[in-house]
């Protein structure tokens, strides 16, 4: 079987063939390492590679299978982890010169779970410095390029992960999401990125264990592959006090569902909350009839999202100051300007300001909850713009409207973050220039499975995910 055939199989099929011994874990690993060698120099997605370690792990996986040992759901699947999560014995830089040679002595919980499920670590994927901003570049490794047009950004902060998936360099990927870091690069690279409910995927280590805004989650080329990975990384853990008690095994069930009569709200801009490039809305509108074909009742409507901006920016600034405040004091000249700005925003916050922001966030949650008693799902753009020039740090205006900060162009994602609702980016279409556009599907409180089911139905009807980047077409 050719490298191309192996690397562009779904993760579900790869795992099944390994279990049935139709493919060895070593063959799968060798194919992906060959794809990385061929394609990665053109896009810079994988920034640390440990091929000898990966091949040894593949041989061990094959030996375990030959002995008849119990196999995890991800047995033999290669994976490169996001360079924001600690990996024991493998360089983890956070995209910062301060950590250029940092090698952790423990794995993050998500890495631990992936390995326990049989995934084989082969390296790390590129990120923005400290994960700040939805554009993947840093002074350690440089920029990651969009494989659909290498003059454009791949988004971020899970940008290296998304590009590695789109180019067949890995079948699954872990990511994280505060203001859209699982969803935006998925949209920009025609792959799937799922922001699960807070606590669905427990996170550790974490300075503030109850932090409600940032989550970790799965990425892949298809919804069923995302669900497979989620089945391995979801579930309770005492190291995360907000962990949801349900086992991840519920996500290993078939995703087929009858959607006849399901009421869905569609909003291009959440009631005029933000500007959106018309190329994005045009691509999504073209596919909206698919939901009617599935039997859904689609209406244009949106809940009241006032105060979402204030609540998100307060929590984000507080988190930046908490995580990087001391670093900025000691190494200000070696840290990205936007990170310094965000830290300083956090340092100026007062307790009463955070308290008021949380009161407003609570009111917003209940407005959205009541809205979604009528509508089971909310559809909207993932990103307000298509992929932009890779030399541009962030979007400064949309449709003539100036952006106040380096993150304002991501309101379509971070307004949803504030609600705590599960949300997915699923491939939807392309701009006239051939740039990917994702559709964001938002579900009710902790209805992660429902979001996956609707995304799967949409994916099966459109098959947009099958359009490969020109680099690997």
RAJO-V138873 format. One line per field, one symbol per residue. burial: b if it has 24 or more other C-alpha atoms within 12 Angstrom, else e. Layout:
burial->???
This chain:
burial->eeebebbbbbbbbbbbbbbebebbbbbbbbbbbbbbbebbbbbbbbbbbbbeebbebbbebbeebeeeeebbbbbbbbbbbbbbbbbeebbbbbbbbbbeebeeeebbbbbbbbbbbbbbbbbbbbbbbbbbbbbbbbbbbbbbbbbbbbebbbbbbbbbbbbbbbbbbbbbbbbbbbbbbbbbbbbbbbbbbbbbbbbbbbbbbbeeeebbbbbbbbbbbbbbbbbbbbbbbbbbbeebebbbeeebebbbeebeeebeebbbbbbbbbeebbbbbebbbbbbbebbebbeebebbbeebbbbbbbbbbbbbbbbbbbbbbbbbebbeeeeeebbebbbbbbbbbbebeeeebeebbebbeebbeebbebbeebbbbbbbbbbbbbbbbeebbbebbeeeeeeebbbbbbbbbbbbbbbbbbbbbbbbbbeebbbbbbbbbbbbbbbbbbbbbbbbbbbebbbbbbbbebbe
